[in-house]
Amino acid sequence: MSLNTTDKRISSAGDHDKTQPTEIIVSAYYRVHPDDRQTFIDAVKPEMQAAQQLPGCVFYAFSQDLVNPDAFHLSEGWTNIEAYERHEHSETFLKALATVVKHVRILNREGIRYDVAEQHIDDPRGKVLS
């Protein structure tokens, strides 16, 4: 079985097409207290799933770090600032935010919003010699 990106037999609810025009990109990192890890996951998972369904969402993914289970990475892309702001004011986002602020000890957090001027497809697989 081929594992290329065009193989539709292997898909996930989190699959997305990052080649779509994206004006807003958000990249964030969270490191939470080990005792609060599951509370964090339980708060952000429904928010992630709801955000993926919003108009203007190109991609939205929270991922647990492969090396540090207390670290999480957020990657989100929006077609425009209006879509991003609708998300920031959505009921699911505000509920997740309130839960995290009140019940999760965030040990480190960094977040950046990028306004995208130009997009380029990045695929380094061609650098591998057969």
PADO-118699 format. One record per atom (N, C-alpha, C): residue in one letter; y, z, x. Coordinates in pm, whole numbers, padded with zeros to 5 digits, always signed. Layout:
N
AYZX;...
This chain:
130
M-00118+00000+00084;M+00000+00000+00000;M+00124+00000+00088;S+00216-00086+00059;S+00342-00095+00132;S+00435+00017+00088;L+00509+00072+00183;L+00605+00178+00150;L+00748+00129+00170;N+00774+00004+00139;N+00911-00046+00154;N+00994-00008+00033;T+01124-00026+00042;T+01215+00018-00063;T+01207-00066-00189;T+01142-00180-00183;T+01131-00262-00304;T+01003-00236-00380;D+00916-00148-00332;D+00791-00117-00399;D+00820-00025-00516;K+00812-00078-00637;K+00848-00001-00757;K+00737+00094-00801;R+00617+00085-00739;R+00508+00175-00776;R+00533+00316-00726;I+00613+00330-00625;I+00644+00461-00569;I+00789+00491-00602;S+00809+00578-00698;S+00947+00609-00736;S+00956+00757-00770;S+01077+00803-00780;S+01104+00942-00808;S+01227+00950-00897;A+01237+01058-00972;A+01355+01078-01056;A+01482+01084-00971;G+01469+01118-00844;G+01584+01128-00755;G+01618+00999-00683;D+01542+00890-00710;D+01572+00762-00645;D+01710+00714-00688;H+01779+00649-00597;H+01911+00596-00628;H+01940+00478-00537;D+02039+00402-00573;D+02077+00283-00499;D+02211+00308-00430;K+02206+00345-00303;K+02329+00376-00230;K+02408+00251-00192;T+02356+00132-00226;T+02432+00010-00196;T+02537-00019-00302;Q+02536+00054-00414;Q+02637+00036-00518;Q+02775+00077-00464;P+02879+00012-00513;P+03014+00051-00471;P+03041+00198-00501;T+03086+00269-00400;T+03108+00413-00408;T+03244+00445-00347;E+03336+00496-00428;E+03469+00530-00377;E+03478+00673-00326;I+03393+00761-00379;I+03397+00903-00342;I+03259+00946-00291;I+03257+01009-00174;I+03135+01066-00118;I+03164+01214-00091;V+03068+01298-00126;V+03078+01440-00095;V+02956+01477-00012;S+02981+01548+00097;S+02873+01598+00181;S+02899+01747+00202;A+02799+01828+00169;A+02816+01973+00183;A+02690+02035+00240;Y+02708+02150+00298;Y+02599+02228+00359;Y+02613+02372+00312;Y+02501+02430+00272;Y+02498+02570+00231;Y+02384+02639+00305;R+02412+02759+00356;R+02306+02845+00406;R+02314+02973+00325;V+02205+03006+00258;V+02205+03120+00167;V+02118+03233+00222;H+02141+03351+00172;H+02059+03466+00209;H+01916+03438+00164;P+01816+03468+00248;P+01677+03439+00211;P+01636+03497+00075;D+01687+03616+00042;D+01652+03677-00086;D+01712+03605-00206;D+01812+03521-00182;D+01882+03450-00291;D+01845+03303-00299;R+01752+03260-00215;R+01715+03118-00208;R+01670+03064-00343;Q+01580+03133-00411;Q+01527+03082-00539;Q+01635+03082-00647;T+01722+03181-00646;T+01833+03184-00742;T+01922+03063-00721;F+01947+03029-00596;F+02028+02910-00563;F+01960+02784-00616;I+01832+02769-00586;I+01757+02651-00631;I+01758+02642-00783;D+01733+02754-00850;D+01728+02754-00996;D+01864+02721-01058;A+01972+02753-00988;A+02107+02721-01039;A+02142+02574-01017;V+02109+02521-00900;V+02156+02385-00869;V+02062+02275-00918;K+01935+02304-00939;K+01843+02198-00982;K+01882+02137-01116;P+01908+02216-01222;P+01950+02152-01348;P+02085+02082-01335;E+02173+02134-01251;E+02303+02068-01227;E+02282+01934-01161;M+02195+01928-01061;M+02165+01803-00993;M+02109+01701-01092;Q+02015+01742-01174;Q+01954+01650-01270;Q+02056+01602-01373;A+02145+01690-01418;A+02248+01650-01514;A+02350+01557-01450;A+02390+01586-01327;A+02489+01503-01258;A+02437+01362-01239;Q+02308+01347-01210;Q+02250+01215-01188;Q+02259+01127-01313;Q+02276+01188-01429;Q+02284+01113-01555;Q+02427+01081-01596;L+02525+01135-01526;L+02665+01116-01564;L+02712+00974-01534;P+02795+00917-01622;P+02855+00787-01592;P+02935+00795-01461;G+02916+00698-01375;G+02988+00694-01249;G+02918+00761-01134;C+02803+00825-01160;C+02727+00886-01051;C+02640+00780-00987;V+02664+00754-00860;V+02583+00659-00784;V+02461+00733-00727;F+02484+00852-00673;F+02375+00937-00626;F+02422+01081-00622;Y+02328+01173-00637;Y+02357+01316-00633;Y+02228+01385-00595;A+02224+01446-00477;A+02100+01507-00432;A+02127+01634-00353;F+02059+01740-00392;F+02051+01862-00313;F+01917+01859-00244;S+01913+01886-00116;S+01787+01887-00042;S+01778+02012+00042;Q+01660+02070+00042;Q+01635+02185+00128;Q+01608+02134+00269;D+01663+02202+00367;D+01647+02163+00506;D+01501+02173+00547;L+01454+02077+00626;L+01314+02076+00671;L+01284+02182+00777;V+01387+02230+00846;V+01368+02328+00953;V+01403+02469+00907;N+01509+02482+00831;N+01556+02613+00786;N+01550+02618+00633;P+01454+02690+00574;P+01439+02690+00429;P+01555+02757+00355;D+01643+02824+00428;D+01760+02887+00365;D+01882+02795+00367;A+01866+02675+00421;A+01976+02579+00430;A+01953+02465+00333;F+02063+02417+00274;F+02058+02309+00176;F+02169+02210+00206;H+02140+02084+00179;H+02236+01977+00202;H+02263+01907+00069;L+02389+01884+00040;L+02430+01815-00081;L+02489+01681-00040;S+02448+01577-00109;S+02503+01443-00088;S+02529+01385-00226;E+02654+01346-00250;E+02686+01287-00379;E+02780+01170-00361;G+02764+01071-00447;G+02848+00952-00444;G+02891+00917-00585;W+03019+00883-00600;W+03078+00854-00731;W+03152+00721-00725;T+03148+00649-00834;T+03213+00518-00838;T+03363+00528-00819;N+03423+00638-00866;N+03568+00654-00854;N+03606+00802-00871;I+03731+00833-00850;I+03779+00971-00856;I+03767+01028-00996;E+03783+00943-01098;E+03772+00991-01236;E+03631+01042-01265;A+03530+00968-01219;A+03391+01010-01240;A+03364+01141-01166;Y+03413+01152-01044;Y+03397+01274-00966;Y+03463+01393-01036;E+03583+01375-01086;E+03655+01484-01152;E+03589+01523-01284;R+03534+01425-01357;R+03460+01458-01480;R+03342+01549-01446;H+03275+01517-01337;H+03163+01601-01294;H+03211+01741-01259;E+03318+01751-01185;E+03370+01881-01142;E+03411+01969-01261;H+03436+01909-01377;H+03474+01984-01496;H+03361+01991-01599;S+03243+01940-01564;S+03131+01938-01658;S+03076+02078-01679;E+03018+02100-01795;E+02962+02229-01829;E+02851+02269-01733;T+02765+02174-01696;T+02653+02208-01607;T+02701+02245-01468;F+02804+02175-01418;F+02858+02208-01286;F+02919+02348-01287;L+03000+02376-01388;L+03068+02505-01395;L+02968+02620-01413;K+02861+02595-01487;K+02757+02698-01505;K+02687+02725-01372;A+02648+02619-01301;A+02582+02637-01171;A+02675+02707-01073;L+02801+02666-01070;L+02899+02727-00981;L+02913+02877-01009;A+02924+02913-01136;A+02938+03055-01172;A+02816+03135-01129;T+02698+03080-01150;T+02575+03150-01110;T+02571+03171-00960;V+02603+03066-00885;V+02599+03076-00739;V+02704+03175-00689;V+02825+03167-00742;V+02932+03256-00696;V+02898+03403-00726;K+02839+03428-00842;K+02812+03565-00884;K+02682+03623-00828;H+02582+03536-00798;H+02449+03589-00770;H+02385+03542-00639;V+02455+03460-00563;V+02398+03409-00438;V+02490+03445-00322;R+02433+03506-00221;R+02510+03535-00100;R+02507+03410-00012;I+02620+03341-00007;I+02636+03221+00076;I+02675+03270+00216;L+02590+03243+00313;L+02617+03288+00450;L+02701+03188+00526;N+02693+03061+00487;N+02775+02957+00549;N+02786+02842+00450;R+02903+02783+00443;R+02923+02668+00356;R+03029+02578+00417;E+02999+02450+00419;E+03096+02350+00461;E+03086+02235+00363;G+03198+02186+00318;G+03197+02073+00226;G+03313+01980+00254;I+03284+01851+00248;I+03386+01749+00274;I+03379+01644+00165;R+03494+01603+00113;R+03501+01489+00022;R+03564+01374+00099;Y+03498+01259+00093;Y+03547+01140+00161;Y+03592+01038+00058;D+03708+00980+00079;D+03755+00867+00000;D+03717+00742+00079;V+03625+00665+00026;V+03565+00553+00098;V+03656+00431+00093;A+03688+00378+00209;A+03771+00258+00218;A+03686+00132+00227;E+03571+00144+00291;E+03484+00028+00310;E+03340+00077+00323;Q+03246-00004+00275;Q+03105+00030+00279;Q+03028-00074+00358;H+02931-00028+00437;H+02845-00118+00513;H+02701-00072+00495;I+02609-00164+00482;I+02468-00130+00472;I+02418-00093+00612;D+02347+00020+00621;D+02294+00068+00748;D+02142+00070+00739;D+02075-00011+00818;D+01929-00015+00819;D+01882-00041+00961;P+01853+00065+01037;P+01815+00049+01178;P+01670+00006+01200;R+01594-00016+01095;R+01452-00050+01113;R+01432-00177+01195;G+01528-00268+01195;G+01516-00391+01272;G+01520-00369+01422;K+01558-00249+01465;K+01565-00218+01609;K+01427-00187+01666;V+01329-00167+01580;V+01194-00135+01624;V+01120-00266+01654;L+01070-00278+01775;L+00995-00397+01815;L+00854-00389+01759;S+00803-00501+01713;S+00666-00499+01657;S+00562-00510+01764;
